[in-house]
């Protein structure tokens, strides 16, 4: 359950104009990555031209060209138009705190019919920053939040929105184990959640319910929170839980399964489709701390539906659902 005691409430809002002066923005034509990309593109085109010229001189202009499409018959190619790489470096930036950026995430919660801007957030050191991608590769700093504790180090961020107003919110967490909910408009910390006994490594919002937030931690546990009613709904840990730091977690596309991984080399799948779990999630959504005489009782889940340590021989630091398939690294 969210606890507002013993946590510093001061938040510093950075002067965006001063920050922009310190952040190093490199124009596309001066970007080293851009130059490397152009050189690689030219090299590939030259190689393609050389091979094509060789084939034509040998009378085999219709077969085995580097750039083309597979024709009918095994091993035969039709000559087609040369294609360039489908991406290019348009810009880069370096934040002035000179510390690593551990997380970057785009805000995908927008109306497809509306022309919403491309907004992304970064976290690193004790700062969370929000940027906008503009035309011609320009990147503009919109807002920045700095935690009151200079020793905080944010590791992860996740976007969601408030159902009633549609206001975008950003959840951030890191080394102190405190989850903060930041208003993307004011960059003020509106809520914070305590519960994890160590650093929080990753945050994920539920794909269908924007009020449910998953956190994974160094304390061997996963927690599911309702950010509106400010309660911890589930704790996934215990007898058959992780035996070491949890590094990553993800919801499947329907939000009925969670997969997690960590330093114990294991992958674990947790089901949210059981009746007692569904009932607890519903009760958490209806809970009102001001009217209730009792604190919300978090449901403990000790047993995953599936677990294995036979896939990886070392720690697993990232896992994602791809339909019913799982990608792990």
C-alpha positions, 0 to 999 in steps of 0.5 A, a space after each residue: 500500500 502506498 505510504 507517504 511517511 518517511 519520504 522526501 516530498 520536495 521535487 525540483 522542476 528543472 528550468 528547461 531553457 537552462 537544461 537545453 543549453 547544457 544538453 549536447 544536440 548534434 545536427 544530422 550532418 555532424 553526427 558521427 553515426 550518420 557519417 558511418 551510416 552513409 559510408 556503409 550505404 555507399 559501400 553496399 551500393 558499390 558492392 552491388 554494382 560490382 557484382 552486377 557488372 561481373 554478372 552482366 559481363 559473364 552473360 548471367 545478368 538475370 541470375 544471382 544479382 545482389 539486389 533483386 527478388 527471388 524468381 520462380 524456380 529454386 535458386 534463381 533471382 530476378 533483377 530488381 531495383 537497388 534498395 538502400 537501408 531503411 533507416 538513418 541516424 537523424 540526431 543524437 543527444 547527451 544529457 548534462 548529468 554525464 551518467 548512464 541512461 538506463 531507460 528510454 520509452 515512447 508514449 504509445 497511449 494516444 488516439 490513432 485518429 489524432 495527430 499526437 506528437 512523438 513523445 519519449 522519456 529517458 531516465 538516468 541519474 536522479 532525473 527523468 526527461 521528456 522529449 518530443 521528436 519534431 520534423 527533420 530529426 529535431 529533438 526538443 526537451 519538453 519537461 524534466 523531473 529531478 528527485 530530491 535525493 541526489 543519490 537516487 538513480 532511476 533505472 526504468 520508466 513506463 507510460 500510462 494515462 488517467 482514465 477520467 481525464 486522459 492525462 498522460 502519466 509516467 511511472 519511474 523507479 530505481 535504486 531506492 526502490 520507490 515507485 513514483 508517478 509523475 504528471 507529464 504536464 506538470 512534472 510533479 510527483 503525484 504519488 509514490 509507492 513503497 513496498 520493495 526492499 531494494 531497487 526496482 529494475 523494471 516497470 510495466 503497465 497492463 496492456 488493457 488496464 492502465 491502472 495496473 502497474 507491474 514492478 520487478 525488484 532486486 528483493 526477489 519479488 514482483 508486485 502488481 499495483 493499482 496506481 489509482 487506489 494506491 494499493 499493492 494488489 499482488 506479490 509474486 514471490 515465495 516458495 517457488 518464486 525467484 531465488 535471486 534478483 528479478 531483472 525483467 518482467 512482461 505482460 502478454 498481449 491480453 494481460 492474463 500472464 506475466 513472465 519474469 526472469 532474473 539472476 537465478 537463470 530462470 524464466 517463470 510464467 505467472 497466471 492472472 486468470 485464476 478466480 481468486 486473483 481476478 477477485 483481488 484485482 476487482 477489489 483493489 479497483 473498488 478500494 477506498 482508503 478514506 472510507 475503509 477501516 482496514 488496509 487492503 490485503 495484498 494477495 501472495 502468490 508463491 507458485 508460478 504456472 511454469 518455471 525453468 532453469 534449463 534455457 540459459 546458463 547465466 542470468 537473464 536480463 530481458 524477457 518479452 512476450 511475442 504472441 504465445 512465444 517468449 523472447 529472452 536474453 
